[in-house]
């Protein structure tokens, strides 16, 4: 796995990385306060160490990119946080939106891909954006396996955890 990861990092160094929903949510919550990650029901699958791993990984890329679909999912999940932290996480999210460019794919275009029927709209859009030479970072095994089999560049976050 380390050879594959090293090759991907070499190939994609200087290019953008697209972060899937759960990891982007962890990034936003961790940016507010890493100690909140294991306490929020939507990020408790991650640890403070995972946030550190993510930050180290992101240093290889000039920017994170996203899609409106991912942002909507992150917003819906972040909205489940109790006040007053909900307001604080949305303020942090708003700041992140200022520096994370969005890649837009028409829903009908994404629905034309076989990924749509198997995985739904957000993942079909991710697969389409991945064709544009961005690296995808996800914790979704089924999606990462599918993208890899489709010849697209993907890193499963769980594999990064094993390398540390």
C-alpha positions as CSV (number, residue, x, y, z in Angstrom):
1,X,0.0,0.0,0.0
2,X,2.8,2.5,0.7
3,X,4.2,2.1,-2.8
4,X,0.7,2.8,-4.3
5,X,0.3,5.8,-2.0
6,X,3.8,7.1,-2.7
7,X,3.0,6.9,-6.5
8,X,-0.3,8.7,-6.1
9,X,1.2,11.4,-4.0
10,X,4.0,11.9,-6.6
11,X,1.5,11.9,-9.5
12,X,-0.9,14.3,-7.8
13,X,1.5,16.6,-5.9
14,X,0.6,20.1,-7.0
15,X,-2.9,19.1,-8.1
16,X,-6.2,19.3,-6.2
17,X,-7.7,16.8,-3.9
18,X,-11.4,16.2,-3.5
19,X,-12.5,15.2,0.0
20,X,-15.6,13.1,0.4
21,X,-18.4,14.1,2.9
22,X,-17.4,12.4,6.2
23,X,-13.8,13.5,5.9
24,X,-14.7,17.1,5.0
25,X,-17.1,17.1,8.0
26,X,-14.2,15.9,10.2
27,X,-12.0,18.6,8.7
28,X,-14.5,21.4,9.5
29,X,-15.3,20.1,13.0
30,X,-11.6,19.7,13.7
31,X,-10.8,23.1,12.4
32,X,-13.2,24.5,15.0
33,X,-11.8,22.3,17.8
34,X,-10.2,18.9,17.2
35,X,-11.4,17.7,20.6
36,X,-15.0,17.9,19.3
37,X,-14.3,15.2,16.7
38,X,-14.8,12.2,19.0
39,X,-17.8,13.8,20.8
40,X,-20.0,14.7,17.8
41,X,-22.1,11.7,16.7
42,X,-21.4,12.3,13.0
43,X,-17.6,12.4,13.4
44,X,-17.1,10.1,16.4
45,X,-15.8,7.4,13.9
46,X,-12.7,9.6,13.7
47,X,-10.1,10.6,16.3
48,X,-8.0,13.7,17.0
49,X,-5.1,11.7,15.5
50,X,-7.1,11.2,12.3
51,X,-7.5,15.0,12.0
52,X,-3.7,15.3,12.3
53,X,-3.2,12.6,9.7
54,X,-5.6,14.5,7.4
55,X,-3.8,17.8,7.9
56,X,-0.4,16.1,7.1
57,X,-2.0,14.5,3.9
58,X,-3.4,17.8,2.7
59,X,0.0,19.4,2.8
60,X,0.7,17.6,-0.5
61,X,-2.0,19.5,-2.3
62,X,-2.4,23.2,-3.2
63,X,-6.1,23.1,-2.6
64,X,-9.1,21.0,-1.6
65,X,-12.0,21.0,-4.1
66,X,-15.5,19.9,-3.5
67,X,-18.9,19.7,-5.1
68,X,-22.2,21.3,-4.1
69,X,-23.5,17.8,-3.4
70,X,-20.8,17.2,-0.8
71,X,-21.3,20.6,0.7
72,X,-25.0,20.0,1.1
73,X,-24.3,16.7,2.9
74,X,-21.7,18.3,5.1
75,X,-24.2,21.1,5.9
76,X,-27.0,18.7,6.8
77,X,-24.7,16.6,9.0
78,X,-23.1,19.6,10.7
79,X,-26.6,20.9,11.4
80,X,-27.2,18.0,13.7
81,X,-24.7,19.4,16.2
82,X,-26.3,21.0,19.3
83,X,-26.1,24.7,20.0
84,X,-24.0,26.7,20.7
85,X,-21.5,24.5,18.8
86,X,-23.8,24.3,15.8
87,X,-23.5,28.0,15.2
88,X,-19.7,27.8,15.7
89,X,-19.3,24.9,13.3
90,X,-21.4,26.7,10.6
91,X,-19.2,29.8,11.1
92,X,-16.1,27.6,10.6
93,X,-17.7,26.0,7.6
94,X,-18.5,29.4,6.1
95,X,-14.8,30.4,6.4
96,X,-13.8,27.1,4.7
97,X,-16.1,27.7,1.8
98,X,-14.2,30.9,1.0
99,X,-11.1,28.9,0.1
100,X,-12.5,25.6,-1.2
101,X,-13.5,25.8,-4.9
102,X,-16.5,23.9,-6.0
103,X,-16.6,21.7,-9.1
104,X,-20.1,21.5,-10.5
105,X,-21.5,18.6,-12.5
106,X,-25.1,18.7,-13.7
107,X,-27.1,16.1,-12.0
108,X,-28.4,14.7,-15.3
109,X,-24.8,14.2,-16.4
110,X,-23.9,12.4,-13.2
111,X,-27.1,10.2,-13.6
112,X,-25.8,9.0,-17.0
113,X,-22.9,7.3,-15.3
114,X,-23.4,3.7,-14.0
115,X,-22.1,4.9,-10.7
116,X,-25.3,6.8,-10.1
117,X,-27.5,3.7,-10.0
118,X,-25.1,1.9,-7.6
119,X,-24.0,4.8,-5.4
120,X,-26.3,7.8,-5.7
121,X,-25.9,11.3,-6.9
122,X,-23.1,12.6,-4.7
123,X,-20.8,9.7,-5.4
124,X,-21.6,9.8,-9.2
125,X,-20.6,13.4,-9.2
126,X,-17.4,12.5,-7.3
127,X,-16.6,9.9,-10.0
128,X,-17.2,12.5,-12.7
129,X,-15.0,15.1,-11.1
130,X,-12.3,12.5,-10.5
131,X,-12.0,12.1,-14.3
132,X,-10.7,15.7,-14.3
133,X,-7.5,14.5,-12.7
134,X,-8.1,15.2,-9.1
135,X,-7.3,12.7,-6.4
136,X,-10.3,11.6,-4.3
137,X,-9.9,11.0,-0.5
138,X,-12.8,9.0,1.0
139,X,-13.5,6.7,3.9
140,X,-16.1,4.9,1.9
141,X,-14.7,1.5,1.0
142,X,-17.3,0.7,-1.7
143,X,-16.8,4.0,-3.4
144,X,-13.0,3.8,-3.2
145,X,-13.0,0.3,-4.6
146,X,-15.3,1.3,-7.5
147,X,-13.2,4.4,-8.4
148,X,-10.0,2.3,-8.2
149,X,-11.5,-0.4,-10.5
150,X,-12.6,2.4,-12.9
151,X,-9.0,3.6,-13.2
152,X,-9.6,6.8,-11.1
153,X,-7.2,8.1,-8.5
154,X,-8.4,7.5,-5.0
155,X,-7.1,7.1,-1.5
156,X,-9.1,5.4,1.2
157,X,-8.6,7.3,4.4
158,X,-8.5,4.1,6.4
159,X,-5.3,3.1,4.6
160,X,-3.7,6.4,5.7
161,X,-4.6,5.4,9.3
162,X,-2.7,2.2,8.9
163,X,0.5,3.9,7.7
164,X,0.9,6.0,10.8
